[in-house]
Amino acid sequence: MGPAVRIVSFFFLQLFVTEPVLAGNVLVWPTEHSHWLNMKVLLEALDSRGHSVTLLHCSASPHFNDTGRFKAEIFEVSYSLESSLNLVNDGLHIFMNESPSLSSLQFILKIREFITKTAELNKQMCDGVLRNEELLDRLRQSHFDVLLSDPIIPCGELVADKLGIPFIYTIRVSFGLEKLCGQLPAPPSYVPSIPGLYTDTMDFQMRLINFMSYLSLYVYFKEWSFSNWDAYYHEITGRPTSLCEMMGKAEIWLIRTYWDFEFPRPYLPNFQFVGGLHCRPAKPLPEDMEEFVQSSGDHGIVVLTFGSMIKNLTREKANLIASALGQIPQKVLWRYSGETPETLAPNTRQYNWIPQNDLLGHPKTRAFITHGGTNGIYEAIYHGIPMVGIPMFGDQPDNMVHMKAKGAAVVVNFNTMTSQDLVDALNTVINNPTYKESAMKLSRIHHDQPVKPLDTAVFWIEFVMRHKGAKHLRPAAHNLTWYQYHCLDVIAFLLVCILTSVIITYKCCIFCFRKCCKRSVKKSKRE
């Protein structure tokens, strides 16, 4: 067989055994901050495979100019970027500065007020698309195949409904939406709720608190979150519906964690775990940064960042952290754009931005000080770096509970920590080899997957586009009421049957007993 024949044969073999990837048309509902950074990696992968990606971009988005190589449909909103950022900062201020001095009731009322304001701002963003018929007509004419959304910002499902296309969620955690609306099983006996901060091993008291925590989340969503949105969803669709019902129509939920992070739990076929899809091998550092890293000698370096949202700290807290960093022999690279602390030591350098993934993948990195964001945690897992967690809000405390339980992190309380607490935590994770060993174990688990997380995510998006949805993976639980789901009607029926049988048996016994008594009396009278 000649070379030409072999080439032609190989071509036809590839043609018949390889499933064709048809270029699709993907619409993206906006998401912000670290959620956007994660989704952007996924969109770039779709773009590189020939799919057309269009962003629905809000005029007040902090990522307004970060469209990359994607198309963008810009829609106007009535609020400004400044007001949006101010609201975010207000929320951060509640968690980081006010919460230690607030009672539980005061904190709940503050959060409720913040949630209400956020919902009002989000509704204005939704109106920018859903009440703009000209924009909706343009979107319909584009014939999109799928909509990609993060449920942390509602209305993506409404846009998909208006356009008549399937939609997919990408999310780390929603504090219960995946359980309530996605029907993901979460037995409170061993699946910890996020506010509880437990592991999957709980004693009776912990299980009681975990159960009550789930009930509290249910009340929160029903009374606060859903109540803000259900009437709006009814108005936009023109039919009786709710936020939760619409969310339940998601074809696939791409969960940005994996079993290197999660505790074992049941999940559904339309839930796919793609944690660490943004992770990459480390690239060379900028020359000046590499020079500083190499100057650390055998002690190595520590990387410190509190994520994309924490731009500033109080003067007292910044000085506390800087003082602690000055007491360790390692060199420290600190991403911090606030005022330079007076206690900043020569071994610490501040940067407005750092190549976090590349630093964590550097052979001289000994520890990672993190706020507990999922993106940073996964980069640390990917490169096998132990962590010191200083969680502040959202899912961060829960994230660090997972890392601590798996032996890869020490957690420090942001509100109560001292400089010595931070020094002790750093010395522990750097000098105790079990933390590095645990981090490397998680890294090996993460890398030992049949398909890379990013490829898995892309596959399921393309799967939905090829099949116009994935209804065959959606559980029938969506069609059941809460009492049918828990078989309470069946239990009630069986209890009625048992009670009826007991009553009938009791009546029969009484009847027979009375008959026997009467016969005994008659017999004695005859005698």
C-alpha angles and dihedrals in degrees: 000000000000126000093254092053091049092051092049091047091051090049093054091044090055090046093056102037099040117079108234117245108215117203108256135198113238125191119198125206109215124265130175147222116351090356089061093048089055095045092047090064090054092048092050089054091051090048092051089055092057100263120139112237122198123186122211094217123195115218090228096050118127085222094052092126096038098087094123112188094336129109115249134207104200117207125187125235131193096239130069133240088247093058090047092052091044090056091051090049090050089056092048090049091055093053100037104035113013104039097076091059097041127091117234091259093048091049092050092050091048091051091046090054090048092049091050092051091047091051091052091051091047091051089056088053090049090050089054088069108020096050094042104091093179091057092044090052090051090050092049091051089054090064098217118201099206142000121225117206145163109226091216085086110046128219101059087104090051091052090050090050092050091050095041095234133128119255136210130205127219113192145143099207139336102189091251110334091111088056099041099037105018093044092229106166113245112173105198089216092078110357105085120219114230099245090052095062093208132139125233090272110078135164122219095277092049092048090050092051091043091052091050089047091057090049090050091052090050091052091045094054094042097045103032115018103031093039088059092054114026095080090048092052090048091051095048097045095039092223136085106278142124141219091256094049091051092047089052089065092070109127096211134010111209103202113201096220136074139198091278084069107022128075110238111275140150118274139177132247092250091056113084123184113222103162115166096021088143096054120113139175111274120268125210115282124241110277098251092046092049089051091054092047092051091050088067091078117192093340092070128196142295121217118213127188135145096201135255097302101051103077097155145022132199114274091246094051094045091052091048092054094043090050091053093048090054091060097063126080094229125094113246130214108199123189102212131139097185128100113304109260117241089229095056107137128214091252091063128075125189123217132184087217135009132191090246098182093047092049093049089051093051114111091230095058111113104171143004122220106204141169088226102258113162095236094056093042091054093049088052091049091047091055097034098243121156116231144220106207124208101175119191113174147341116022093341097098090049092047091055092047087061093049093046092049090052091052097245101108148038115216125216124192109243095208099047106027123123128204089258091054090057093044091051092048092051094047090049097053093040100044102032104078093204091076093054090045091051091048091050090048090055089047092054091049091049094051094043097081127124090227128025114251093243091051090049092053093047091048094056093047090051089044091058091047093049095048099034090241139341104253091146089068094051113102121237087235087091089068095052130086118237092259092048091049091055092039090238090145090053091047090048091050092050091048090052090049092049092045091048091050091049092049093047091047091048092049091048092050091049091047092050091045091052091047090052091048092051092050091048091052093048091049092051091049091053090051 
